[in-house]
Amino acid sequence: ALPTATSIEYQSLLANTAQQAKRYDLTISAYKQLTQLQPTKGKWWLGLAIAYDSDGQFTQARETYQQALAQGSLSQSAITFIQQRLGELGE
């Protein structure tokens, strides 16, 4: 893994592969890189939030779900999912 590579395609592939392998440390790292490369892309923030959530980092997950919502570029189903998760996480 090249966690600091600046290729969006590479980081996206790394994030997806790491998520499937349940390597949340790598997933989080890749999504953090993606949010730095494209900070207004809601799907990267959503991926990061899901990775935090899956890793049990619930405070970070809540904050990152809210950041994903703030981008305003998500589908209605993604927004509904985020709202459900925030409710379950106590937001």
Stockholm file with secondary structure:
# STOCKHOLM 1.0

chainA/1-91         ALPTATSIEYQSLLANTAQQAKRYDLTISAYKQLTQLQPTKGKWWLGLAIAYDSDGQFTQARETYQQALAQGSLSQSAITFIQQRLGELGE
#=GR chainA/1-91 SS CCTTCCCHHHHHHHHHHHHHTTCHHHHHHHHHHHHHHSTTCHHHHHHHHHHHHHTTCHHHHHHHHHHHHHHCCSCHHHHHHHHHHHHHTTC
#=GC SS_cons        CCTTCCCHHHHHHHHHHHHHTTCHHHHHHHHHHHHHHSTTCHHHHHHHHHHHHHTTCHHHHHHHHHHHHHHCCSCHHHHHHHHHHHHHTTC
//
